[in-house]
Amino acid sequence: MIRYPAIPLLAALVALIISLPSCSVQPCYEETDPMMNTLLLVSGTGETAKADSLRVYTYRAADTLKFVDARGTSFFSVPLDAANDESAFIITLNGVTDTAVIWYNRHPHLVSPECGYTLVSDITGLMTTHHIIDTLIIDNNNVNLNGETNLHLFY
């Protein structure tokens, strides 16, 4: 009986060489951060409104995060807290400050094999103070990567 101990080793080496190019890492070119998009509207008429000044920020356990600081805008986007099912935002609109609290459920979503997973959310409820904000309405409860408007803010 003849023994060929090098054949299994040679076969393993050939299999490794053939499979190496198929394991190359591709870059991620897709958006991976879902944003909650809010449209500003005039109370009573429902027409799009441009805020003279708009600041949106939040307090999280470690620090304060500022998301928006703009003038002459009618639309803003902010991320929801991926670590919690609730986000609180301090909204200063034309110099008057309100607080908005958003509740949601988080779900993992595969963006692509190159980009991996992200968390998308379904808005389940909201509450706001009413200093300048008249009403905050959920237009589309799915906060995902498609860029659709989620909330209508009437002031």
N, C-alpha and C positions, 0 to 999 in steps of 0.2 A: 504494500500500500504506500502510495506516494503522498507526502504532505505538502501543501502549498500555503504556508502561513501568511505570506505576503499578499495573497489575493483579497481577503477581507479588508486589510488595511488599505490597499490600493483602491478598492471599490468605495470605501468610506471617504478617502481623499478626493476622488473624482466627484462624488455626490456633493461634497462640501464646496468644491470649486464651482460646480454648476449652479448651486443654490445661492451663492453669495450675491450675484447681481440682482436677484429677485428680492433681496432684503434691504435695498437701498432706501434711505430716508428721503421723502419728498417734502418740500417746503409747503407750509400752509398759507394760502392766499385768500382764504375766506374770512368773513367777519365771524367772530366767535363770542361777542358780548351782546346779549339781547338787551335792548333799550326800551323803556316805557316811554311812548311818545304822547305828548299832550298838546292839544290845539287850544289856543286862547280865543274866546268868543265874547261878543257883547251881550250882556243880559237883556232879555226882552226881544231882541231882533235876531239873535243867532248868527249875526254876521261876524266874519273873522276880524279880530281886534289886534292892533299892534300895541304892545306895551311900551311906554316911554323908557322904562327900565325894569329889568327882571333879574333877580338873583334867586337861585335854588341851591340849597345845601342841606346836609344831613349831619346828625351826630351819630357816630358809631362808638363802640366800646373803647377804642384806642384814640380816636381823633375826630376832627370835624372835616368833612369832605365837601368842597364846593364843586358843583357840577355845571352851573350856568351863571354867567355874568354877562348880560347882553342888553343892548338898547335897540329899540325899533323892531322887535321880533314878535311873531304871532305863533310860535311853535317852539317847544323845547323837548329834549330827550334826556332821561336820567336812567341809570341802571338801578335795578332792585338789589337789595342785600342778598347775596347768594347763600349766606350763612344762617338766615332767619326767614320766617314766613311772614314778616312784617317789616315795613320800611316807613320811617317818618321823615318828612321833608319840610323844611322851613322855606316858604315861598314869599319873597318880598317883591311885590308887584306895584310899580309906581310909588314906591316909598312906604307902602302899607304891608305889614307882615301877617301872614296866616300860616297855619300848620296843617299839613295833610298827612294822614296815616293810611297806608295801603296794606291790605292783607291779601295773601296769595298762597298758592300751593306750588312747590317747585318739582320739576320732573327732569331727569337726564335726557339729553337729546344728542344723538350722534351727528356732528356737523359733517365730517368726512373722515376717512381713514388717516389722512395726513394731519387733520386738525384735532381729532379726538372728540371728546364730549364737552358739552356746555349745559347749563341749567336754563330751561325755559320755564315760564310761570303762567299760571291761570289766576287772574285777579278774582278774589272771592268777596271783597268788600272794601269800603273806604269811609273815611270820616274827615271832616275839615272844620276848622274854625271859620267864621264868616265875617271877618273884618273888611276885606275887599272882595273875597271870593263869594259869589252868590250861590253857585252850584258847581259841583264836580260830578260828572256823569261818566260811567263806564260805557264806552262806545264799542270796544272790542276787548274782551278779557284775556286774550292770548298774547302774552308778551314773549315774542320770539325774534327771529332774525330777519323777518320780512319787511320791517319798517312801517307797518300800518299804524294808524292813529289808535291809541288805546283809550285816552281820556279826553273829554271836552270840559274845559274850565271856563265857566261863565263868570264875568265880573263887570 
